[in-house]
Amino acid sequence: MKFTELTSILREILPAVEDVANALDNERLEEWLEQSEGDHLSAERTINHVHILDVLSTLELDSHLDQDDLLFFAEIYVAVLRDRLANRFPDTRFVMETLGREQVAEDPLELIVTYHRDSRH
């Protein structure tokens, strides 16, 4: 991945990551709690997940992204997201997860970033 591509990607994702204001939306959480039979962890992970390929699909890239590029981008996305969450909710700790690392070569759509409130704090 070229540096210019990475810069372009970051410019595109920063506004999308600003959507963290909805991370603690109680109305949405209540809806998902019903579907998850009261499982807060499952509900928050579902509400707050994003498929990395969905983020990248809005971009015009000069080259094909391989497995290493996708995993690297996921790490950057997590770092930006973690920072945005910490700034927006300074008194709340979040657990960040990158799911599907093992399957990314066979099925890149399975590369997902999600987060939930840390129940230990």
DONU-493467 format. One record per residue: residue number from 1; residue in one letter; x, y, z of N, C-alpha, C, CB in turn. Coordinates in steps of 0.05 Angstrom, whole numbers. Glycine has a CB too. Example, Ala and Ser with C-alpha at 12.3 -4.5 7.8 and 13.67 -1.06 7.14 Angstrom:
# residues 2
1|A|264|-114|156|246|-90|156|264|-66|156|226|-89|181;
2|S|257|-45|142|273|-21|143|258|1|157|282|-12|114;
END
This chain:
# residues 121
1|M|17|-23|0|0|0|0|18|25|0|-19|0|24;
2|K|12|44|-17|27|68|-19|18|87|3|23|81|-46;
3|F|37|105|11|31|124|33|8|142|24|56|141|39;
4|T|6|150|-1|-16|167|-10|-42|153|-7|-11|176|-39;
5|E|-43|127|-12|-67|112|-8|-75|111|22|-64|83|-19;
6|L|-56|107|39|-61|106|68|-72|133|77|-36|98|83;
7|T|-60|154|68|-69|181|76|-98|185|67|-51|203|64;
8|S|-104|177|42|-131|180|32|-151|163|48|-132|171|2;
9|I|-143|140|55|-160|122|71|-166|135|99|-147|95|75;
10|L|-145|145|111|-149|158|138|-168|182|136|-122|166|150;
11|R|-165|197|115|-184|220|111|-213|211|109|-176|237|87;
12|E|-216|188|96|-243|177|92|-254|165|118|-243|156|70;
13|I|-238|152|133|-249|137|157|-253|155|181|-231|115|164;
14|L|-238|177|183|-241|194|207|-270|203|211|-223|218|205;
15|P|-283|213|190|-312|220|195|-329|196|203|-323|234|170;
16|A|-323|173|191|-339|149|198|-334|141|227|-331|126|180;
17|V|-310|144|237|-304|137|264|-317|157|284|-273|136|268;
18|E|-323|181|274|-336|201|291|-363|191|301|-339|227|277;
19|D|-374|170|288|-400|160|295|-399|146|323|-409|140|274;
20|V|-377|147|337|-376|135|363|-395|148|383|-347|137|374;
21|A|-406|170|376|-426|183|394|-449|164|398|-436|209|381;
22|N|-454|146|380|-476|126|383|-468|101|397|-487|119|355;
23|A|-443|100|407|-433|76|419|-449|68|444|-404|80|427;
24|L|-459|87|458|-474|81|483|-503|89|480|-461|96|506;
25|D|-514|86|456|-542|92|451|-560|72|465|-547|93|420;
26|N|-573|81|486|-589|62|502|-613|51|487|-599|76|527;
27|E|-625|66|469|-647|57|454|-639|33|436|-660|79|437;
28|R|-617|37|421|-607|15|404|-599|-9|421|-583|24|387;
29|L|-587|-4|444|-578|-25|461|-602|-42|471|-562|-14|485;
30|E|-623|-28|479|-647|-42|488|-658|-61|467|-669|-22|497;
31|E|-659|-51|442|-669|-68|420|-652|-93|417|-668|-52|393;
32|W|-625|-90|418|-608|-113|414|-607|-131|439|-579|-103|408;
33|L|-612|-119|462|-613|-136|486|-636|-156|485|-616|-119|511;
34|E|-658|-147|473|-681|-165|469|-673|-188|451|-705|-150|457;
35|Q|-659|-182|429|-652|-202|410|-630|-221|421|-642|-189|384;
36|S|-613|-210|438|-591|-227|449|-598|-239|476|-566|-210|452;
37|E|-624|-238|483|-633|-250|508|-619|-238|533|-630|-280|508;
38|G|-614|-212|532|-602|-198|555|-572|-198|557|-613|-210|580;
39|D|-559|-208|537|-530|-210|537|-518|-184|528|-520|-234|518;
40|H|-509|-168|547|-498|-141|542|-474|-142|523|-490|-127|568;
41|L|-456|-161|528|-432|-163|512|-439|-168|483|-414|-186|523;
42|S|-456|-187|478|-464|-194|451|-478|-170|437|-482|-218|451;
43|A|-495|-157|452|-510|-134|441|-491|-112|433|-531|-124|461;
44|E|-473|-104|451|-454|-82|445|-435|-90|422|-438|-75|469;
45|R|-426|-114|422|-408|-123|400|-422|-122|373|-398|-152|405;
46|T|-448|-128|373|-463|-127|348|-468|-99|339|-490|-142|351;
47|I|-476|-82|357|-482|-54|351|-456|-40|340|-493|-39|375;
48|N|-434|-46|353|-409|-30|348|-389|-45|330|-396|-24|374;
49|H|-399|-61|311|-380|-75|294|-380|-62|266|-387|-105|292;
50|V|-357|-65|253|-354|-56|226|-337|-76|210|-342|-27|224;
51|H|-345|-82|186|-329|-99|169|-308|-81|155|-347|-114|147;
52|I|-283|-88|157|-262|-72|146|-265|-68|116|-235|-85|152;
53|L|-274|-88|102|-279|-85|73|-301|-65|67|-286|-112|60;
54|D|-321|-62|85|-341|-42|81|-329|-14|83|-364|-45|102;
55|V|-311|-10|101|-298|16|104|-281|22|79|-279|17|129;
56|L|-267|2|70|-250|5|46|-265|7|20|-230|-17|45;
57|S|-289|-3|19|-304|-4|-6|-311|23|-17|-329|-21|-3;
58|T|-311|43|-1|-318|70|-10|-294|85|-22|-329|87|13;
59|L|-271|72|-21|-246|85|-30|-238|75|-58|-224|80|-11;
60|E|-225|92|-73|-213|84|-98|-183|80|-93|-218|106|-121;
61|L|-176|54|-93|-148|47|-88|-133|41|-113|-147|23|-69;
62|D|-107|48|-113|-90|44|-137|-82|15|-140|-66|61|-135;
63|S|-83|-1|-119|-73|-28|-120|-91|-47|-105|-44|-29|-109;
64|H|-87|-72|-110|-101|-93|-95|-91|-95|-67|-99|-121|-110;
65|L|-109|-98|-48|-100|-101|-20|-98|-131|-13|-120|-88|-1;
66|D|-75|-138|-3|-71|-166|5|-78|-170|35|-43|-176|-1;
67|Q|-74|-194|45|-80|-200|72|-65|-182|92|-73|-229|78;
68|D|-40|-178|87|-24|-161|105|-34|-132|105|6|-161|97;
69|D|-42|-122|82|-53|-95|80|-78|-92|96|-58|-87|51;
70|L|-96|-112|94|-121|-111|108|-117|-112|139|-139|-134|100;
71|L|-99|-129|148|-93|-131|176|-80|-106|187|-75|-155|182;
72|F|-62|-94|171|-50|-69|178|-70|-47|180|-28|-61|158;
73|F|-88|-45|161|-109|-25|161|-127|-29|186|-126|-26|136;
74|A|-134|-54|192|-150|-59|216|-137|-49|241|-156|-90|218;
75|E|-111|-52|243|-96|-42|267|-98|-12|268|-67|-50|265;
76|I|-95|2|245|-97|31|245|-125|39|252|-90|42|217;
77|Y|-145|26|241|-173|32|247|-178|29|277|-192|14|231;
78|V|-168|8|290|-172|4|318|-159|27|334|-160|-24|327;
79|A|-135|34|326|-121|56|341|-137|82|339|-93|60|329;
80|V|-147|89|315|-162|113|312|-188|111|328|-168|118|282;
81|L|-201|89|326|-226|85|341|-222|86|371|-239|58|333;
82|R|-201|74|381|-195|74|409|-191|103|419|-170|57|416;
83|D|-177|119|403|-172|147|410|-198|163|410|-152|159|390;
84|R|-215|159|390|-240|173|389|-258|166|413|-255|167|362;
85|L|-259|140|419|-276|132|442|-265|143|468|-276|101|443;
86|A|-239|143|472|-228|154|496|-234|184|499|-197|150|497;
87|N|-233|198|477|-239|227|477|-269|232|482|-230|240|452;
88|R|-286|216|470|-315|221|472|-326|211|499|-329|206|449;
89|F|-315|189|509|-324|177|534|-300|173|553|-339|150|529;
90|P|-290|194|565|-265|192|581|-269|175|607|-256|219|589;
91|D|-293|171|616|-297|156|641|-305|127|635|-318|169|657;
92|T|-305|119|610|-314|92|603|-290|77|589|-338|93|584;
93|R|-286|53|598|-265|37|585|-278|18|565|-249|20|606;
94|F|-265|15|542|-275|-2|521|-255|-24|515|-281|14|496;
95|V|-266|-47|507|-249|-70|498|-252|-70|467|-258|-97|510;
96|M|-229|-68|454|-229|-69|425|-222|-97|416|-208|-48|413;
97|E|-235|-106|394|-230|-133|384|-228|-132|354|-252|-153|393;
98|T|-209|-147|343|-208|-152|314|-213|-181|310|-179|-143|302;
99|L|-235|-186|297|-244|-214|292|-239|-222|263|-274|-217|299;
100|G|-234|-248|259|-231|-259|232|-203|-257|221|-249|-244|214;
101|R|-183|-253|238|-155|-251|229|-147|-277|215|-137|-246|253;
102|E|-156|-300|226|-148|-326|215|-161|-331|187|-156|-348|234;
103|Q|-184|-319|182|-198|-325|157|-193|-304|135|-228|-327|163;
104|V|-178|-283|141|-177|-261|123|-166|-269|95|-159|-239|134;
105|A|-149|-289|94|-138|-297|68|-160|-310|51|-115|-317|72;
106|E|-177|-327|64|-198|-341|49|-223|-324|46|-205|-367|63;
107|D|-230|-308|66|-254|-292|66|-249|-265|79|-277|-308|80;
108|P|-239|-246|64|-233|-220|76|-256|-205|88|-220|-202|55;
109|L|-281|-212|80|-304|-199|91|-308|-206|121|-329|-208|76;
110|E|-295|-227|130|-297|-235|158|-279|-218|176|-290|-264|161;
111|L|-263|-200|165|-246|-183|182|-263|-161|193|-221|-172|166;
112|I|-268|-162|219|-286|-144|233|-273|-131|257|-312|-159|242;
113|V|-278|-106|261|-270|-91|285|-295|-86|301|-254|-65|278;
114|T|-294|-92|326|-317|-86|344|-306|-78|371|-335|-111|346;
115|Y|-324|-67|387|-317|-59|414|-341|-60|432|-305|-30|414;
116|H|-336|-61|458|-357|-61|478|-345|-49|503|-368|-89|483;
117|R|-363|-41|521|-354|-30|547|-341|-52|563|-378|-18|562;
118|D|-320|-45|577|-306|-64|594|-323|-67|619|-277|-54|601;
119|S|-333|-91|623|-351|-96|646|-336|-97|673|-366|-122|642;
120|R|-310|-98|672|-295|-100|697|-291|-72|709|-267|-112|691;
121|H|-299|-51|696|-295|-24|707|-321|-9|709|-275|-8|690;
END
